[in-house]
Amino acid sequence: MRSICIMVMIICFSLVFYSKAHAQSDSSLDVQRLKSDVQYLKSRLDSVESKASRTEDYIPFVLIIFGAFSALWAQNTGRNPWLWFFLGYVFSIITVIVILVKNPRSRRQSL
């Protein structure tokens, strides 16, 4: 009977130590997985930031196109093209909306 009790105690201790060792190996796997996930997210962020910086390089050209469109419209309707160029450059979308609203009015007046 005593030998059975000793065997049961040995099995219980071995299970406790095995579960602790197993838990530690699971934690190290979790840490490795988290590290790889963080590295992946960093690479994705770098990719997005590089695309965003390339897009920002085109903003001055787009503003110049808005300004040129505004100046061309002003020149065709007898207004000051330089004023409308700078308005189009600085207030790009707002200026184009104003032009789209003013254009039908000026056409109706000229008819």
N, C-alpha and C positions, 0 to 999 in steps of 0.2 A: 504494500500500500504506500509505503514511504517512497518507493521508487517512482510510482505513478505521480505522486504529488510533485516530486522533483522534476519529472518530465514535463508536467503541466506548467510549472513555474518557468522552466527553460523555454518552452514554446511561447509563453506569454511575453517573456523578456525579449525573445528574438523577434516577435511580431512588433513590439513597441519600437525596438531599435531599427527594424526594417522599415517601418512606416515613417520614422523620422528621416532616415537616409533617403527614402523614396520621395518624401516631401521636399527635401533639399534639392534633389535632382530635378524635380518638377519646377521648383522656383528658379533654378538656373536656366532651365529651358524657357520659362516665361520671360526671364530677363533678356535672354538672347533674342527671343521673338520680338520683344518690345524694342530692343536696340535696332533690329533690322527694320521694323515698322517706322521708327523715327528716321532712320537713314533714308528710307524710301520717300517719306513725306518731305524731307529736306530736299531731295533731288527733284521732286515734283514742284516744290515751291521755287527752286532756282529756275526751273524751266518756265514757269508762269511769269516770274519776274523778268526773265530775259525777253519773253514775248512782249510784255508790257512796255519795256524800255524801247523795243524796236517800234512799237506803235506810236509812242510819244515822239519819235523822231519825225513823223509825218505831220504833226499838228501845225507847224508853221506853214507848210505847203498848202494845207487845207485852208488855213486862214487867208493866205494870199489868193487862193482861188475864189473864196467868198468875196474878198475885196475887189478882185478883177471883175467878177460878175456884177457887183454893185456899180462899179465904175462904168462898165459897158452899158448897163441899163441907164445910168445917169446921162451918159453921153448921147444915147439914142433919144432921150426924152428932153434934152436941152437943159439939164441940170449940171451942177459942178461935179465933174468926175473925180477930182482929187478928194473932195469932201466925202463923197459916197464910197470911195475906195477905203479911206480910213475908217469910216463908219462900218463898212463891211468887214474890215480886218479886225476891228476891236469888238464889235457886237454881232459877229457872224450870223448866227441863226435869227436873231431878232431883226437884223437889217433885211435879211432875205424875206422874212414874213412881212415887214413893212413894204418892201418892193412888190411883193405879190398882192398886197392889198391896194397899193397906189396904182399899179399898172392898169387894171381895168378902169379905174376912175379917169386916168389920163387918156386912155383910148376913147372913152365915151365923150370926153370933153373935146377931143380933136375931131370927132365925127360931126 
